[in-house]
Amino acid sequence: MSTRSADERAEARRRARLASRGERREDDVDEFEPEATPRGGGFLQRLFPPAPPLPNKPDPLAGFDASGPLRPVRERLFLLRRNLMAWVPPGVLAFVGYLASVLYGNSILGLLGTFVLFGSLIAAGWFGWQRPTLFGTAASLLSYVLVTVLILVQLGQMGVGPDTLPPGQVLPDLTLRAVYQAGLGFLGGWYGGYLRRRQTQLSGDARRRR
């Protein structure tokens, strides 16, 4: 009996070593669970492997009144109002980057401004873990509004008014730029949220291997 127990313990230790190295015997195949994510997959799946939600986070909608009309709108406003630091400071920093990209174009300062702009939107998604795309979009639109107001005020001080720039010509361009900035914020926020989840996953895996 003792010899059999010792053999079983030795076999268990051997299997544990094989599993830690990602190896297994042919006769052990059926004893392993199938992989959660199939190998291969599409290009995007290989580029952005699935990342689980952040662990040990509270309910972001705790205290939200779900009754009443326009729940999706009220839900987003609730999240934005509850976590201003996740999108207002990144939005102000994105404003600086966006303004530099507008003023300096393809120069070094313009490219640096574009880098600051997109980096700020990624930061909004990183800190706005409750809904990264929402916070990234909000930060981007805030930067767009600030830049637009500043440019319009400067044009007004230069004597450029509705007679020189008719609203029918200006509004389509402003709308198109707003849609572009919203899309950029959505993308940056998504990427920031993904980076945080992925980094948390990799850090957890590294701690478990130690």
CYANA upper distance limits for C-alpha pairs under 8 A (distance plus 0.5 A):
  1 MET  CA      5 SER  CA      6.76
  2 SER  CA      6 ALA  CA      6.68
  3 THR  CA      7 ASP  CA      6.73
  4 ARG  CA      8 GLU  CA      6.72
  5 SER  CA      9 ARG  CA      6.71
  6 ALA  CA     10 ALA  CA      6.63
  7 ASP  CA     11 GLU  CA      6.57
  8 GLU  CA     12 ALA  CA      6.59
  9 ARG  CA     13 ARG  CA      6.69
 10 ALA  CA     14 ARG  CA      6.66
 11 GLU  CA     15 ARG  CA      6.69
 12 ALA  CA     16 ALA  CA      6.66
 13 ARG  CA     17 ARG  CA      6.79
 14 ARG  CA     18 LEU  CA      6.82
 15 ARG  CA     19 ALA  CA      6.55
 15 ARG  CA     24 ARG  CA      7.83
 16 ALA  CA     20 SER  CA      6.62
 17 ARG  CA     21 ARG  CA      6.94
 18 LEU  CA     22 GLY  CA      6.67
 18 LEU  CA     23 GLU  CA      5.29
 18 LEU  CA     24 ARG  CA      6.15
 19 ALA  CA     23 GLU  CA      6.01
 19 ALA  CA     24 ARG  CA      6.92
 24 ARG  CA     28 ASP  CA      6.85
 24 ARG  CA     29 VAL  CA      7.64
 25 ARG  CA     29 VAL  CA      7.37
 28 ASP  CA     32 PHE  CA      7.46
 40 GLY  CA     46 ARG  CA      7.73
 41 GLY  CA     45 GLN  CA      6.53
 41 GLY  CA     46 ARG  CA      7.17
 42 GLY  CA     46 ARG  CA      6.89
 43 PHE  CA     47 LEU  CA      6.60
 44 LEU  CA     48 PHE  CA      6.27
 44 LEU  CA     49 PRO  CA      8.41
 45 GLN  CA     49 PRO  CA      5.71
 45 GLN  CA     50 PRO  CA      7.64
 51 ALA  CA    194 TYR  CA      7.42
 51 ALA  CA    197 ARG  CA      6.27
 51 ALA  CA    198 ARG  CA      5.68
 51 ALA  CA    201 GLN  CA      7.47
 52 PRO  CA    197 ARG  CA      6.89
 52 PRO  CA    198 ARG  CA      7.99
 52 PRO  CA    201 GLN  CA      7.70
 53 PRO  CA    197 ARG  CA      6.68
 54 LEU  CA    197 ARG  CA      6.21
 54 LEU  CA    200 THR  CA      7.67
 58 PRO  CA     62 ALA  CA      8.45
 60 PRO  CA     79 LEU  CA      7.87
 60 PRO  CA    130 GLN  CA      6.22
 61 LEU  CA     75 GLU  CA      8.23
 61 LEU  CA     78 PHE  CA      8.46
 61 LEU  CA     79 LEU  CA      7.85
 64 PHE  CA     75 GLU  CA      7.90
 64 PHE  CA     78 PHE  CA      7.73
 66 ALA  CA     71 ARG  CA      7.01
 67 SER  CA     71 ARG  CA      7.92
 70 LEU  CA     74 ARG  CA      6.72
 71 ARG  CA     75 GLU  CA      6.28
 72 PRO  CA     76 ARG  CA      6.85
 73 VAL  CA     77 LEU  CA      6.78
 74 ARG  CA     78 PHE  CA      6.45
 75 GLU  CA     79 LEU  CA      6.88
 76 ARG  CA     80 LEU  CA      6.70
 76 ARG  CA    134 LEU  CA      7.97
 77 LEU  CA     81 ARG  CA      6.45
 78 PHE  CA     82 ARG  CA      6.51
 79 LEU  CA     83 ASN  CA      6.72
 79 LEU  CA    130 GLN  CA      8.15
 80 LEU  CA     84 LEU  CA      6.40
 80 LEU  CA     87 TRP  CA      8.24
 80 LEU  CA    135 PHE  CA      7.69
 83 ASN  CA     87 TRP  CA      8.12
 83 ASN  CA    128 GLY  CA      8.03
 84 LEU  CA     88 VAL  CA      6.20
 85 MET  CA     89 PRO  CA      6.57
 86 ALA  CA     90 PRO  CA      7.51
 86 ALA  CA    123 ALA  CA      8.50
 86 ALA  CA    124 ALA  CA      5.89
 86 ALA  CA    125 GLY  CA      8.33
 86 ALA  CA    127 PHE  CA      5.81
 86 ALA  CA    128 GLY  CA      5.67
 86 ALA  CA    135 PHE  CA      7.25
 87 TRP  CA     91 GLY  CA      6.18
 87 TRP  CA    124 ALA  CA      5.82
 87 TRP  CA    128 GLY  CA      7.86
 87 TRP  CA    135 PHE  CA      5.98
 87 TRP  CA    136 GLY  CA      7.43
 87 TRP  CA    138 ALA  CA      6.93
 87 TRP  CA    139 ALA  CA      5.38
 88 VAL  CA     92 VAL  CA      6.71
 88 VAL  CA    139 ALA  CA      6.72
 88 VAL  CA    142 LEU  CA      8.11
 89 PRO  CA     93 LEU  CA      6.74
 90 PRO  CA     94 ALA  CA      6.41
 90 PRO  CA    120 SER  CA      5.50
 90 PRO  CA    121 LEU  CA      7.05
 90 PRO  CA    123 ALA  CA      7.20
 90 PRO  CA    124 ALA  CA      6.36
 90 PRO  CA    139 ALA  CA      6.54
 91 GLY  CA     95 PHE  CA      6.60
 91 GLY  CA    120 SER  CA      7.53
 91 GLY  CA    121 LEU  CA      7.97
 91 GLY  CA    124 ALA  CA      8.48
 91 GLY  CA    138 ALA  CA      8.01
 91 GLY  CA    139 ALA  CA      4.45
 91 GLY  CA    140 SER  CA      6.46
 91 GLY  CA    141 LEU  CA      8.22
 91 GLY  CA    142 LEU  CA      6.02
 91 GLY  CA    143 SER  CA      5.71
 92 VAL  CA     96 VAL  CA      7.10
 92 VAL  CA    139 ALA  CA      8.20
 92 VAL  CA    142 LEU  CA      7.87
 92 VAL  CA    143 SER  CA      6.58
 93 LEU  CA     97 GLY  CA      6.98
 93 LEU  CA    116 VAL  CA      7.86
 93 LEU  CA    117 LEU  CA      7.59
 93 LEU  CA    120 SER  CA      6.80
 93 LEU  CA    143 SER  CA      8.34
 94 ALA  CA     98 TYR  CA      6.36
 94 ALA  CA    116 VAL  CA      6.93
 94 ALA  CA    117 LEU  CA      4.78
 94 ALA  CA    118 PHE  CA      7.76
 94 ALA  CA    119 GLY  CA      8.48
 94 ALA  CA    120 SER  CA      5.93
 94 ALA  CA    121 LEU  CA      7.50
 94 ALA  CA    139 ALA  CA      7.79
 94 ALA  CA    140 SER  CA      7.29
 94 ALA  CA    143 SER  CA      6.08
 95 PHE  CA     99 LEU  CA      6.42
 95 PHE  CA    117 LEU  CA      7.66
 95 PHE  CA    142 LEU  CA      8.01
 95 PHE  CA    143 SER  CA      4.54
 95 PHE  CA    144 TYR  CA      7.29
 95 PHE  CA    146 LEU  CA      7.08
 95 PHE  CA    147 VAL  CA      6.88
 96 VAL  CA    100 ALA  CA      6.74
 96 VAL  CA    113 GLY  CA      7.65
 96 VAL  CA    116 VAL  CA      8.37
 96 VAL  CA    117 LEU  CA      7.99
 96 VAL  CA    143 SER  CA      8.34
 97 GLY  CA    101 SER  CA      6.73
 97 GLY  CA    112 LEU  CA      7.89
 97 GLY  CA    113 GLY  CA      4.33
 97 GLY  CA    114 THR  CA      6.22
 97 GLY  CA    115 PHE  CA      7.77
 97 GLY  CA    116 VAL  CA      5.53
 97 GLY  CA    117 LEU  CA      5.08
 98 TYR  CA    102 VAL  CA      6.74
 98 TYR  CA    113 GLY  CA      6.54
 98 TYR  CA    114 THR  CA      6.83
 98 TYR  CA    116 VAL  CA      8.47
 98 TYR  CA    117 LEU  CA      6.20
 98 TYR  CA    143 SER  CA      7.54
 98 TYR  CA    144 TYR  CA      8.11
 98 TYR  CA    147 VAL  CA      7.90
 99 LEU  CA    103 LEU  CA      6.59
 99 LEU  CA    113 GLY  CA      7.86
 99 LEU  CA    147 VAL  CA      6.66
100 ALA  CA    104 TYR  CA      6.27
100 ALA  CA    105 GLY  CA      8.20
100 ALA  CA    109 LEU  CA      7.06
100 ALA  CA    110 GLY  CA      5.86
100 ALA  CA    112 LEU  CA      8.37
100 ALA  CA    113 GLY  CA      5.44
100 ALA  CA    114 THR  CA      8.10
101 SER  CA    105 GLY  CA      5.76
101 SER  CA    106 ASN  CA      8.03
101 SER  CA    109 LEU  CA      7.74
101 SER  CA    110 GLY  CA      4.55
101 SER  CA    111 LEU  CA      6.97
101 SER  CA    112 LEU  CA      8.15
101 SER  CA    113 GLY  CA      5.51
101 SER  CA    114 THR  CA      6.10
102 VAL  CA    110 GLY  CA      7.59
103 LEU  CA    110 GLY  CA      7.66
104 TYR  CA    108 ILE  CA      8.46
104 TYR  CA    109 LEU  CA      6.61
104 TYR  CA    110 GLY  CA      5.10
105 GLY  CA    109 LEU  CA      8.42
105 GLY  CA    110 GLY  CA      5.38
105 GLY  CA    111 LEU  CA      7.91
106 ASN  CA    110 GLY  CA      5.86
106 ASN  CA    111 LEU  CA      6.52
107 SER  CA    111 LEU  CA      6.70
108 ILE  CA    112 LEU  CA      6.58
109 LEU  CA    113 GLY  CA      6.53
110 GLY  CA    114 THR  CA      6.81
111 LEU  CA    115 PHE  CA      6.78
112 LEU  CA    116 VAL  CA      6.72
113 GLY  CA    117 LEU  CA      6.55
114 THR  CA    118 PHE  CA      6.76
115 PHE  CA    119 GLY  CA      6.44
116 VAL  CA    120 SER  CA      6.50
117 LEU  CA    121 LEU  CA      7.04
118 PHE  CA    122 ILE  CA      6.78
118 PHE  CA    184 LEU  CA      8.31
118 PHE  CA    185 GLY  CA      8.39
118 PHE  CA    188 GLY  CA      6.83
119 GLY  CA    123 ALA  CA      6.72
119 GLY  CA    188 GLY  CA      8.23
120 SER  CA    124 ALA  CA      6.79
121 LEU  CA    125 GLY  CA      6.99
121 LEU  CA    136 GLY  CA      5.56
121 LEU  CA    137 THR  CA      8.25
121 LEU  CA    139 ALA  CA      6.98
121 LEU  CA    140 SER  CA      7.06
121 LEU  CA    185 GLY  CA      6.30
121 LEU  CA    188 GLY  CA      5.49
121 LEU  CA    189 GLY  CA      6.12
121 LEU  CA    192 GLY  CA      8.04
122 ILE  CA    126 TRP  CA      6.68
122 ILE  CA    136 GLY  CA      7.37
122 ILE  CA    188 GLY  CA      5.16
122 ILE  CA    189 GLY  CA      5.62
122 ILE  CA    190 TRP  CA      8.08
122 ILE  CA    191 TYR  CA      6.69
122 ILE  CA    192 GLY  CA      4.70
122 ILE  CA    193 GLY  CA      8.13
123 ALA  CA    127 PHE  CA      6.65
123 ALA  CA    136 GLY  CA      8.47
123 ALA  CA    189 GLY  CA      7.92
123 ALA  CA    192 GLY  CA      6.49
124 ALA  CA    128 GLY  CA      6.16
124 ALA  CA    132 PRO  CA      7.48
124 ALA  CA    135 PHE  CA      6.15
124 ALA  CA    136 GLY  CA      5.60
124 ALA  CA    139 ALA  CA      7.31
124 ALA  CA    189 GLY  CA      6.50
124 ALA  CA    192 GLY  CA      7.53
125 GLY  CA    129 TRP  CA      6.94
125 GLY  CA    131 ARG  CA      8.00
125 GLY  CA    132 PRO  CA      4.50
125 GLY  CA    133 THR  CA      6.79
125 GLY  CA    134 LEU  CA      8.44
125 GLY  CA    135 PHE  CA      6.42
125 GLY  CA    136 GLY  CA      5.76
125 GLY  CA    188 GLY  CA      7.37
125 GLY  CA    189 GLY  CA      4.28
125 GLY  CA    190 TRP  CA      6.56
125 GLY  CA    191 TYR  CA      7.46
125 GLY  CA    192 GLY  CA      4.85
125 GLY  CA    193 GLY  CA      5.26
126 TRP  CA    132 PRO  CA      7.26
126 TRP  CA    189 GLY  CA      7.69
126 TRP  CA    192 GLY  CA      4.95
126 TRP  CA    193 GLY  CA      5.24
126 TRP  CA    194 TYR  CA      8.35
126 TRP  CA    195 LEU  CA      7.70
126 TRP  CA    196 ARG  CA      6.26
127 PHE  CA    132 PRO  CA      8.26
127 PHE  CA    193 GLY  CA      8.25
128 GLY  CA    132 PRO  CA      5.63
128 GLY  CA    135 PHE  CA      6.25
128 GLY  CA    136 GLY  CA      8.44
128 GLY  CA    193 GLY  CA      7.95
129 TRP  CA    193 GLY  CA      6.57
131 ARG  CA    135 PHE  CA      7.08
131 ARG  CA    193 GLY  CA      8.46
132 PRO  CA    136 GLY  CA      6.55
132 PRO  CA    189 GLY  CA      5.37
132 PRO  CA    190 TRP  CA      5.97
132 PRO  CA    192 GLY  CA      7.48
132 PRO  CA    193 GLY  CA      5.69
133 THR  CA    137 THR  CA      6.51
133 THR  CA    185 GLY  CA      7.70
133 THR  CA    186 PHE  CA      5.25
133 THR  CA    187 LEU  CA      7.52
133 THR  CA    188 GLY  CA      8.03
133 THR  CA    189 GLY  CA      4.97
133 THR  CA    190 TRP  CA      5.39
133 THR  CA    193 GLY  CA      8.29
134 LEU  CA    138 ALA  CA      6.62
134 LEU  CA    186 PHE  CA      7.40
134 LEU  CA    189 GLY  CA      7.69
135 PHE  CA    139 ALA  CA      6.58
135 PHE  CA    189 GLY  CA      6.94
136 GLY  CA    140 SER  CA      6.70
136 GLY  CA    185 GLY  CA      5.10
136 GLY  CA    186 PHE  CA      6.02
136 GLY  CA    187 LEU  CA      8.12
136 GLY  CA    188 GLY  CA      6.55
136 GLY  CA    189 GLY  CA      4.40
136 GLY  CA    190 TRP  CA      7.85
137 THR  CA    141 LEU  CA      6.63
137 THR  CA    181 GLN  CA      8.30
137 THR  CA    182 ALA  CA      5.75
137 THR  CA    183 GLY  CA      7.71
137 THR  CA    184 LEU  CA      7.91
137 THR  CA    185 GLY  CA      4.55
137 THR  CA    186 PHE  CA      5.34
137 THR  CA    189 GLY  CA      7.30
138 ALA  CA    142 LEU  CA      6.58
138 ALA  CA    182 ALA  CA      8.29
138 ALA  CA    185 GLY  CA      7.75
139 ALA  CA    143 SER  CA      6.84
139 ALA  CA    185 GLY  CA      7.42
140 SER  CA    144 TYR  CA      6.76
140 SER  CA    181 GLN  CA      6.41
140 SER  CA    182 ALA  CA      6.66
140 SER  CA    184 LEU  CA      7.75
140 SER  CA    185 GLY  CA      5.41
141 LEU  CA    145 VAL  CA      6.59
141 LEU  CA    178 ALA  CA      7.50
141 LEU  CA    181 GLN  CA      6.87
141 LEU  CA    182 ALA  CA      6.51
141 LEU  CA    185 GLY  CA      8.04
142 LEU  CA    146 LEU  CA      6.75
143 SER  CA    147 VAL  CA      6.68
144 TYR  CA    148 THR  CA      6.53
144 TYR  CA    178 ALA  CA      7.31
144 TYR  CA    181 GLN  CA      7.39
145 VAL  CA    149 VAL  CA      6.53
146 LEU  CA    150 LEU  CA      6.62
147 VAL  CA    151 ILE  CA      6.68
148 THR  CA    152 LEU  CA      6.62
149 VAL  CA    153 VAL  CA      6.57
150 LEU  CA    154 GLN  CA      6.75
151 ILE  CA    155 LEU  CA      6.65
152 LEU  CA    156 GLY  CA      6.61
153 VAL  CA    157 GLN  CA      6.77
154 GLN  CA    158 MET  CA      6.85
155 LEU  CA    159 GLY  CA      6.96
155 LEU  CA    160 VAL  CA      5.68
155 LEU  CA    161 GLY  CA      7.94
156 GLY  CA    160 VAL  CA      5.66
156 GLY  CA    161 GLY  CA      6.55
160 VAL  CA    164 THR  CA      6.38
160 VAL  CA    165 LEU  CA      7.60
161 GLY  CA    165 LEU  CA      6.60
161 GLY  CA    166 PRO  CA      8.43
162 PRO  CA    166 PRO  CA      5.34
162 PRO  CA    167 PRO  CA      6.99
165 LEU  CA    169 GLN  CA      7.40
165 LEU  CA    170 VAL  CA      7.14
166 PRO  CA    170 VAL  CA      6.94
167 PRO  CA    171 LEU  CA      6.07
168 GLY  CA    172 PRO  CA      7.64
169 GLN  CA    173 ASP  CA      7.70
170 VAL  CA    174 LEU  CA      6.72
171 LEU  CA    175 THR  CA      6.48
172 PRO  CA    176 LEU  CA      6.62
173 ASP  CA    177 ARG  CA      6.70
174 LEU  CA    178 ALA  CA      6.62
175 THR  CA    179 VAL  CA      6.75
176 LEU  CA    180 TYR  CA      6.72
177 ARG  CA    181 GLN  CA      6.60
178 ALA  CA    182 ALA  CA      6.58
179 VAL  CA    183 GLY  CA      6.69
180 TYR  CA    184 LEU  CA      6.68
181 GLN  CA    185 GLY  CA      6.56
182 ALA  CA    186 PHE  CA      6.62
183 GLY  CA    187 LEU  CA      6.72
184 LEU  CA    188 GLY  CA      6.54
185 GLY  CA    189 GLY  CA      6.32
186 PHE  CA    190 TRP  CA      6.58
187 LEU  CA    191 TYR  CA      6.70
188 GLY  CA    192 GLY  CA      6.64
189 GLY  CA    193 GLY  CA      6.70
190 TRP  CA    194 TYR  CA      6.61
191 TYR  CA    195 LEU  CA      6.54
192 GLY  CA    196 ARG  CA      6.86
193 GLY  CA    197 ARG  CA      6.84
194 TYR  CA    198 ARG  CA      6.47
195 LEU  CA    199 GLN  CA      6.40
196 ARG  CA    200 THR  CA      6.59
197 ARG  CA    201 GLN  CA      6.66
198 ARG  CA    202 LEU  CA      6.68
199 GLN  CA    203 SER  CA      6.56
200 THR  CA    204 GLY  CA      6.63
201 GLN  CA    205 ASP  CA      6.72
202 LEU  CA    206 ALA  CA      6.65
203 SER  CA    207 ARG  CA      6.78
204 GLY  CA    208 ARG  CA      6.79
205 ASP  CA    209 ARG  CA      6.83
206 ALA  CA    210 ARG  CA      7.08
